[in-house]
Amino acid sequence: MKKNSEIIIDRKLNKDDLIVITGAGGFIGGSLARYFHDLGYTRIRGVDRKPLPDWYQRVPGVECLCMDLSDNANAIRAAEGAIEVYNLAADMGGMGFIEHFRVECLRSILVNTNMIEASYRAGAHRYFFSSSACAYNTDLQKDANVRALKETDAYPAMAERGYGWEKLVSEMFCEEYWVERGLETHVARFHNIFGPNGTWFGGREKAPAAMCRKVLEALDTGNLAINIWGDGSQTRSFCFIEDCVLGIDQIMHCDQLIATPINLGSSELISVNALVGMVEDIAGVKLQRSYDLGAPKGVAGRNSDNTFIEKVLDWEPKTPLRTGMEKTYAWIAEQFADRKAGKRVVKD
């Protein structure tokens, strides 16, 4: 299996071809903009509805447009001249957000509907849609000792309410635009992407960032306790951001993956309790645990079956969870200190 350093990608792109990234003010979108910038691509357009001061990352040389892409006219402007479009714009967050704001999550389908049509009309060569493991049948995720989910497990459909259904229907748009209109589309189902430059407080953060923040709060206050949503037995896999952006690049430029949804996630399964223990170990502390059994906790278990991505790309996300968590904890610790000092920090 290829190491990251051994990967060669034929992007069929000139360095001055226009790359459009929606959701560029967010965690993954901002990281993807930086990734392509660091590869030497000189025309990158980032689009996000957040005001510029609230963008997670501002990458030098990237054109930044602040627009709500649920408005069709804005989508047309965003896609103008694009050779490749990466649609990562969506209302989303951790389980606390997607369980309580299902309408907002569903409304993200307007963004993909507008962007894929605008990209087609603009003559874009390739279109990427960021889907989610939330699209998988929830009946297969009722046991913490869940078997890893393979791509065919999305059907028969029973996606997570709100967010999951939006992703599944948007995937269908991508498949049909290829079959009926010839727009080359690519779809990755993300499995819990985490890492530096992501949301870490405010209600949209995912479990890894939330655990880091809670441990830091306990150390800061001297109240060495932590509250955990659910009973801690829930299991998940978490994919580090550097693996995610490299995976997006490979998936977008693989002819075998046109209009073919594929998992993009780690296969390293861990329980919430074990994740807390990992962060405690990184921080050098032991906390008293309490459990909120009424809090949103999502499905009992979810993991990524990477058989397909290994077969097609001879690669899968490789960063060990511990390594990613150490980097994430260090970054959130810096953010925590900056916020305490009154400086502006990444929120949501």
C-alpha positions in Angstrom: 0.0 0.0 0.0 1.3 3.4 -0.9 2.7 5.8 1.6 1.6 9.4 1.4 5.0 10.4 0.1 4.7 7.9 -2.7 1.4 9.2 -4.1 1.5 10.7 -7.6 -1.8 12.4 -8.8 -2.5 13.2 -12.4 -4.8 16.2 -11.9 -5.1 17.2 -15.5 -4.9 20.8 -14.2 -2.8 23.8 -15.2 -1.3 25.8 -12.3 -3.5 28.8 -13.3 -6.8 26.8 -13.8 -9.5 28.2 -11.5 -10.3 25.9 -8.5 -13.5 26.9 -6.6 -13.9 25.7 -3.0 -17.2 26.4 -1.3 -17.3 26.3 2.5 -13.8 27.7 2.3 -14.3 29.7 5.5 -14.8 26.4 7.4 -12.5 23.7 8.7 -12.2 21.3 5.8 -12.7 23.9 3.0 -10.1 26.2 4.5 -7.6 23.3 4.8 -8.3 22.3 1.2 -7.6 25.8 0.0 -4.3 25.8 1.9 -3.5 22.4 0.5 -3.9 23.5 -3.2 -2.2 26.8 -2.5 0.9 25.0 -1.1 0.9 22.7 -4.2 1.5 25.9 -6.3 -2.0 26.5 -7.8 -2.3 30.2 -8.3 -6.1 30.7 -9.0 -8.2 29.5 -6.1 -11.6 31.0 -5.3 -13.0 30.4 -1.8 -16.6 31.0 -1.1 -18.4 31.1 2.3 -21.4 32.9 3.8 -19.5 33.8 6.9 -18.0 37.3 7.1 -14.2 37.3 6.3 -13.1 37.9 9.9 -14.9 34.7 10.9 -13.2 32.4 8.3 -11.2 29.7 10.0 -8.2 30.2 7.7 -7.3 33.1 5.3 -4.9 31.7 2.7 -2.7 34.3 0.9 -3.6 34.8 -2.7 -7.0 33.1 -2.5 -9.9 35.1 -3.8 -12.5 35.2 -1.0 -16.2 35.7 -1.7 -18.7 36.1 1.1 -22.0 34.8 -0.3 -24.9 32.5 0.6 -25.0 29.8 -2.0 -28.6 28.9 -1.3 -29.2 31.9 -3.5 -28.9 30.7 -7.1 -27.4 34.0 -8.4 -24.6 33.7 -5.9 -23.9 30.1 -7.0 -23.7 31.3 -10.6 -21.2 33.9 -9.6 -19.2 31.5 -7.5 -18.8 28.9 -10.4 -17.8 31.5 -13.1 -14.8 30.3 -15.0 -14.2 27.3 -12.8 -12.3 24.2 -14.0 -12.9 22.3 -10.8 -15.5 22.9 -8.0 -15.2 21.4 -4.5 -18.5 21.8 -2.7 -17.9 21.6 1.0 -20.6 24.3 2.0 -23.1 23.0 4.4 -24.8 23.7 7.8 -23.3 21.1 10.0 -21.5 20.4 13.3 -21.2 17.7 15.9 -24.1 15.5 17.1 -25.5 18.3 19.4 -26.0 20.5 16.3 -27.3 18.0 13.7 -29.8 16.5 16.1 -31.2 19.9 17.1 -31.1 21.7 13.8 -32.4 19.3 11.2 -34.2 21.9 9.1 -31.0 23.9 8.7 -29.1 20.8 7.8 -31.7 19.8 5.2 -31.6 23.2 3.7 -28.0 22.6 2.6 -29.5 20.7 -0.3 -30.2 24.1 -1.9 -26.5 24.8 -1.9 -25.6 21.6 -3.8 -28.6 21.9 -6.1 -27.5 25.4 -7.1 -23.8 24.7 -7.2 -23.9 21.6 -9.4 -26.2 23.3 -11.9 -24.0 26.4 -11.9 -20.9 24.3 -12.3 -22.4 22.4 -15.2 -23.4 25.6 -17.0 -20.0 27.2 -16.3 -18.4 24.3 -18.1 -16.5 23.0 -15.1 -14.5 19.8 -15.8 -15.0 18.1 -12.4 -17.3 18.6 -9.4 -16.7 17.2 -5.9 -19.4 16.8 -3.2 -18.6 16.3 0.4 -21.0 13.7 1.7 -21.0 12.0 5.1 -21.2 8.7 6.9 -24.5 10.0 8.3 -25.9 8.9 4.9 -25.6 5.2 6.0 -28.5 3.1 7.1 -28.9 3.8 10.8 -30.4 0.3 11.4 -26.8 -1.0 10.8 -25.4 1.2 13.6 -27.3 0.2 16.7 -24.4 -1.8 18.3 -21.2 -0.2 19.7 -19.4 -3.3 18.2 -20.6 -2.3 14.8 -19.2 -3.9 11.7 -17.5 -1.4 9.5 -19.8 0.3 6.9 -19.1 -0.4 3.2 -20.3 1.9 0.5 -23.3 -0.4 -0.5 -24.7 -0.1 3.1 -26.3 3.3 2.2 -29.2 1.3 0.6 -31.9 0.3 1.5 -31.9 3.9 2.7 -32.5 4.9 6.3 -30.1 7.8 6.7 -29.7 10.0 9.8 -32.6 12.4 10.0 -31.9 15.8 8.5 -28.2 15.9 7.8 -27.9 12.3 6.5 -30.9 12.5 4.1 -29.5 15.8 2.7 -26.3 14.1 1.9 -27.9 11.0 0.4 -30.2 13.0 -1.9 -27.3 15.3 -2.9 -25.2 12.2 -3.8 -28.0 11.2 -6.2 -27.8 14.6 -7.9 -24.1 14.1 -8.5 -24.8 10.6 -10.0 -27.5 11.9 -12.3 -25.6 14.9 -13.5 -22.9 12.5 -14.7 -25.3 10.0 -16.3 -27.7 12.5 -17.9 -25.5 15.6 -18.5 -21.9 14.3 -18.6 -20.6 16.5 -15.7 -17.8 14.5 -14.0 -18.7 14.2 -10.4 -16.9 12.7 -7.4 -18.4 12.0 -3.9 -16.6 11.2 -0.7 -18.4 10.1 2.5 -16.5 11.7 5.3 -16.1 9.9 8.7 -15.6 12.4 11.5 -12.8 14.6 10.2 -10.8 16.3 13.0 -7.6 18.3 13.5 -6.2 21.8 14.0 -8.1 24.8 12.6 -11.5 23.2 13.4 -14.4 24.2 15.6 -13.6 23.5 19.3 -16.4 25.3 21.2 -19.8 26.8 20.7 -22.0 23.8 19.9 -20.8 22.7 16.5 -17.6 20.9 17.6 -17.1 17.2 17.1 -16.1 14.8 19.9 -12.3 15.0 19.6 -12.3 18.8 19.9 -15.0 18.8 22.6 -12.9 16.3 24.7 -9.8 18.4 24.3 -11.7 21.6 25.3 -13.3 19.9 28.3 -10.0 18.6 29.6 -8.4 22.0 29.2 -11.3 23.6 31.0 -10.9 21.1 33.9 -7.2 22.0 34.2 -7.9 25.7 34.0 -10.6 25.7 36.7 -9.0 23.1 38.9 -12.3 21.2 38.9 -10.9 17.9 37.7 -14.2 16.5 36.3 -15.6 15.8 32.9 -19.2 15.3 31.7 -19.6 12.8 28.8 -22.7 12.7 26.5 -24.2 9.2 26.7 -22.7 6.3 28.6 -19.4 6.5 26.8 -19.8 3.2 25.1 -20.5 4.7 21.7 -17.8 3.9 19.1 -16.5 6.0 16.2 -13.6 6.3 13.8 -11.9 9.7 13.4 -10.0 10.8 10.3 -7.2 13.4 10.6 -7.5 16.5 8.4 -4.2 16.0 6.5 -5.4 12.5 5.4 -8.8 14.0 4.4 -7.5 16.7 2.0 -5.1 14.2 0.4 -8.0 11.8 0.0 -10.2 14.4 -1.6 -7.4 15.2 -4.1 -7.0 11.5 -5.0 -10.8 10.8 -5.2 -11.4 13.9 -7.4 -8.8 12.8 -9.9 -9.5 9.1 -10.1 -11.4 8.0 -13.3 -12.6 4.8 -11.5 -14.5 7.0 -9.0 -16.7 9.1 -11.2 -20.2 9.4 -9.7 -19.2 6.6 -7.3 -19.5 7.5 -3.5 -16.6 6.2 -1.5 -15.7 6.2 2.2 -13.0 8.7 3.3 -12.3 7.8 6.9 -10.0 6.0 9.3 -10.8 2.3 10.1 -9.4 2.8 13.7 -12.4 2.3 15.9 -12.5 3.8 19.4 -15.1 4.3 22.1 -15.9 7.7 23.6 -14.6 6.5 27.0 -11.4 5.4 25.4 -11.1 8.7 23.5 -11.5 10.6 26.8 -8.8 8.4 28.3 -6.5 9.2 25.4 -6.9 13.0 25.9 -6.4 12.6 29.6 -3.1 10.8 28.9 -2.0 13.5 26.4 -2.8 16.2 29.0 -1.3 14.2 31.9 -4.4 14.3 34.1 -7.1 12.0 35.4 -10.6 13.3 35.6 -13.7 12.3 37.5 -16.3 11.2 34.9 -20.0 11.8 34.9 -22.5 10.9 32.2 -25.4 12.7 30.7 -27.6 9.9 29.4 -30.2 12.4 27.9 -27.7 14.3 25.8 -27.5 13.7 22.0 -25.2 10.7 21.3 -26.0 9.6 17.8 -25.8 6.0 16.6 -24.3 3.4 18.9 -21.4 2.6 16.6 -19.9 3.7 13.2 -16.7 2.7 11.5 -15.4 3.0 7.9 -14.8 -0.1 5.8 -11.8 0.8 3.7 -11.8 -2.2 1.4 -12.9 -0.2 -1.6 -10.6 2.8 -1.2 -7.7 0.4 -0.6 -8.6 -1.5 -3.8 -9.0 1.6 -6.0 -6.3 4.0 -4.7 -4.0 1.5 -3.0 -4.2 3.9 0.0 -6.3 4.7 3.0 -6.0 7.4 5.7 -2.9 6.5 7.7 -2.5 9.0 10.6 -2.9 7.1 13.9 -5.6 8.6 16.1 -3.1 9.2 18.9 -0.9 11.3 16.6 -3.8 13.4 15.3 -5.1 13.9 18.8 -1.7 15.1 20.1 -1.6 17.7 17.3 -5.2 18.7 17.9 -4.8 19.0 21.6 -1.7 21.2 21.2 -3.5 23.5 18.8 -6.7 23.8 21.0 -4.5 24.5 24.0 -3.0 27.5 22.1 -6.5 28.6 21.1 -7.7 28.2 24.7 -4.9 30.4 26.0 -5.5 33.0 23.3 -9.3 33.2 24.2 -8.4 33.6 27.8 -6.1 36.5 26.9 -9.0 38.1 25.0 -7.7 37.3 21.5 -9.9 36.3 18.6 -10.1 32.5 18.1 -11.8 29.9 15.8 -15.3 29.1 16.9 -17.8 28.0 14.2 
